[in-house]
Amino acid sequence: MSPEILALEKEADQLKNDGKNDEAIAKLNEILERDENFVRAHLALAVLYHKTEVHDKSVAHAETAYQLEPDDFNAAALSVTYQRAFEGTRDPIYIQKAESVNTNLR
């Protein structure tokens, strides 16, 4: 990973810790402009978009992270993201998707 991207990630983490979610989102999207396959940026965006109640983007980034690295950690993160999207929207499709991911984890 390039030092430039790691520096941007560190800045995004600090912005997130300072409660500056919109600025952290912008910084993470800047990372993805440079490397669209940077999984940690997708995972962080999934969390931040959930916090800002933009559930469709939260889900999209969690799905991308899982597609890029289909491991157990990213599967669990995807399941949690679906569950949070359900809580925020009450759209039953998200619970169905969460159950599907959880079945595949067993």
N, C-alpha and C positions, 0 to 999 in steps of 0.2 A: 504494500500500500504506500502511496506517495506521501511524503511528509506534508505536502500541501493539504491533502484530503484529511489527514489525521489532525492537522491544526484546525481545519474548519469543523471537524467533528468535536474537538475539544471546545471550540467557541460555542457550538450548538448546545453542548452539554451544560456549559455555564449559563447560557441564556435560559435553558429549560429550568435549571436550578434556581435562577433568579425570578422565575415565574413569567418570563417573557416568551410565552408560547408562540405567538405569531412570528417573532423574530427568530426563534429557534427553528420553526418550520421553514422560514425563508432560507436560513443557513443550510439546513438539511437538503432542501431542494437544490441549492447551489452545488452541493456535493454530488447530487444525482445528475446534474447537468454535465459534470466532469466524468462521473463513473456511474452509469445507470444500474450497475450490478453490485453496488456496495450495500450488502445485506443489512448491516447495522443501521444505515440511514433509513432504509425501508421500515425496519422494526421500530426505530425511534419515531418515525412519522406516524406509524400505526397508533402508537401511544398518544402522541400529541394531537392528532386529529380526533381521537376519542375524547380527549380532554376538552377540545374546542367544539365537540358535538358535530363533527363533520364525519359521520359514520361511513358513508360510501367511500371516502378517501382512506379512512382508517382501514377498512376491509381490503381495499385495493392494494395498499402497501403491505399488509400482512400476507395477502395471497402472493404477491410478487416475491417477498422474502422466502416463502415456502417453495415457490417454483424454482427460485435460484439455488436454494439449499434445502432439499426436502428431508431434513433430519427431524429427530424427535423434538428437539427444542423449538424449532420453527413451527412444527405441527401443533405443539401445545400453545405457542403464542397465537397461532391462527385460530385455534379453538376458543381461546380466551377473547380474542378480538371479536369473533362472531357472537359470543355470549354478551359482550358489552354492547355490541351493535343492537342485539335484540333488546337489551335493557333500555337502550336509548330510543329505539324506534317502535318496539313491540311488533316488528315484522317477523312472522314465524319462519320465514325462509332462513333467517340467521340461526335459529335454534336447530333447524334441520341440518344446516351445514356444520354446525358445531358438533352435533351428534355423529355426523358422517366422519368427521376428522377423528373424534374420540374413538369410534369403532376401529378405525385404521391404526390407532396407537396401541390397541390391545394385542 
